[in-house]
Amino acid sequence: MALTYRVLCFGHNLMLLETRQWILEKRFLSVYVSSLSDLKRVAEGGGFDLLILCHSVSRLDFRKAADLLHDICPRLKILGLSSDTSVWDPLLPEQVMVGMDGPRVLLQLAQETLHSN
């Protein structure tokens, strides 16, 4: 039986979250949340392998989410989505997807991030 990774996607734009959910479900077990309180509640349930931080997350919320999840799940990998790399803290995510290059690239980068050291 193939290993199925669990992905937690955090952003503030519900329409984009639903679209990303639809894309991510093709390859992963995926859950999305739109608030820090929901992020904490869902993450405490455990079992997630990857956190995707969407471009709709502010730099402050990005930092809070990364710190919060690091405390709850220290081995969790992070993939940041951004149209501008200056928004993200380069010390936190394993990967940053710039430019919103479409569903295939999202799935590829998620997979690469999960398999990175």
Phi and psi in degrees as a GROMACS rama.xvg file:
@    title "Ramachandran Plot"
@    xaxis  label "Phi"
@    yaxis  label "Psi"
@TYPE xy
-73.1422  145.546  ALA-2
-72.7742  129.187  LEU-3
-107.801  121.02  THR-4
-82.2501  148.275  TYR-5
-106.279  127.223  ARG-6
-117.35  133.631  VAL-7
-112.644  122.64  LEU-8
-112.269  127.171  CYS-9
-122.239  126.848  PHE-10
-164.093  174.946  GLY-11
-109.526  -8.90786  HIS-12
-99.9543  104.994  ASN-13
-61.7805  -37.0733  LEU-14
-63.8406  -43.5121  MET-15
-67.1374  -37.1111  LEU-16
-62.3479  -43.0229  LEU-17
-64.3845  -39.4098  GLU-18
-64.9672  -45.5835  THR-19
-63.4937  -38.4291  ARG-20
-57.5135  -45.8932  GLN-21
-60.7866  -41.7061  TRP-22
-68.4678  -49.3335  ILE-23
-65.1729  -31.8397  LEU-24
-62.4163  -16.8529  GLU-25
-66.8517  -25.9186  LYS-26
-129.795  -19.7332  ARG-27
-132.974  164.794  PHE-28
-83.233  123.887  LEU-29
-132.044  140.731  SER-30
-133.142  142.901  VAL-31
-123.797  151.227  TYR-32
-137.8  157.085  VAL-33
-124.126  7.73187  SER-34
-140.973  156.01  SER-35
-63.6743  -36.1178  LEU-36
-65.9439  -40.774  SER-37
-67.757  -37.6491  ASP-38
-57.8515  -46.9361  LEU-39
-63.4245  -47.7496  LYS-40
-59.7374  -47.4618  ARG-41
-69.0982  -42.4982  VAL-42
-63.621  -34.088  ALA-43
-65.0963  -20.0476  GLU-44
-68.497  -19.3854  GLY-45
77.4261  176.758  GLY-46
87.3025  6.00728  GLY-47
-88.8569  145.001  PHE-48
-105.331  -26.9686  ASP-49
-143.827  135.987  LEU-50
-109.309  124.817  LEU-51
-105.723  120.061  ILE-52
-99.8468  115.236  LEU-53
-77.898  160.854  CYS-54
-65.1605  -15.3846  HIS-55
-79.4724  -6.02768  SER-56
-83.6703  129.036  VAL-57
-68.4496  162.516  SER-58
-58.553  -39.6476  ARG-59
-64.4885  -46.7828  LEU-60
-68.0521  -32.5737  ASP-61
-58.7423  -48.8657  PHE-62
-63.9017  -44.8563  ARG-63
-61.4662  -44.5687  LYS-64
-63.1918  -45.7416  ALA-65
-62.6103  -44.1831  ALA-66
-65.1423  -44.688  ASP-67
-59.9322  -48.0999  LEU-68
-70.354  -32.2049  LEU-69
-63.6597  -37.879  HIS-70
-67.9339  -38.3703  ASP-71
-81.0084  -44.4282  ILE-72
-133.485  80.9742  CYS-73
-60.0547  -22.9907  PRO-74
-92.6788  0.741484  ARG-75
-64.8886  134.648  LEU-76
-88.7036  153.619  LYS-77
-125.827  132.793  ILE-78
-121.518  119.637  LEU-79
-97.9561  136.116  GLY-80
-106.939  129.556  LEU-81
-154.945  150.547  SER-82
-94.6899  -3.26777  SER-83
-150.267  113.968  ASP-84
-65.4327  -18.0412  THR-85
-70.3786  -14.7589  SER-86
-74.362  -31.6337  VAL-87
-93.5497  151.904  TRP-88
-83.0872  112.231  ASP-89
-65.3169  -13.2826  PRO-90
-82.1431  -14.6425  LEU-91
-96.1717  -59.0661  LEU-92
-77.2775  148.16  PRO-93
-70.2894  -33.8289  GLU-94
-141.922  150.429  GLN-95
-127.996  121.857  VAL-96
-91.1411  118.141  MET-97
-108.439  135.772  VAL-98
96.572  -3.3056  GLY-99
50.4223  65.3397  MET-100
-81.751  12.5265  ASP-101
103.838  171.039  GLY-102
-59.1692  -43.3918  PRO-103
-61.4795  -42.4149  ARG-104
-68.7969  -37.9672  VAL-105
-58.937  -48.4023  LEU-106
-63.6011  -40.6193  LEU-107
-64.2318  -46.7613  GLN-108
-67.5679  -35.9254  LEU-109
-60.9825  -46.385  ALA-110
-62.1849  -45.5805  GLN-111
-61.6826  -41.2302  GLU-112
-64.3273  -42.8962  THR-113
-61.8134  -31.966  LEU-114
-95.2588  0.920603  HIS-115
-78.6389  159.641  SER-116
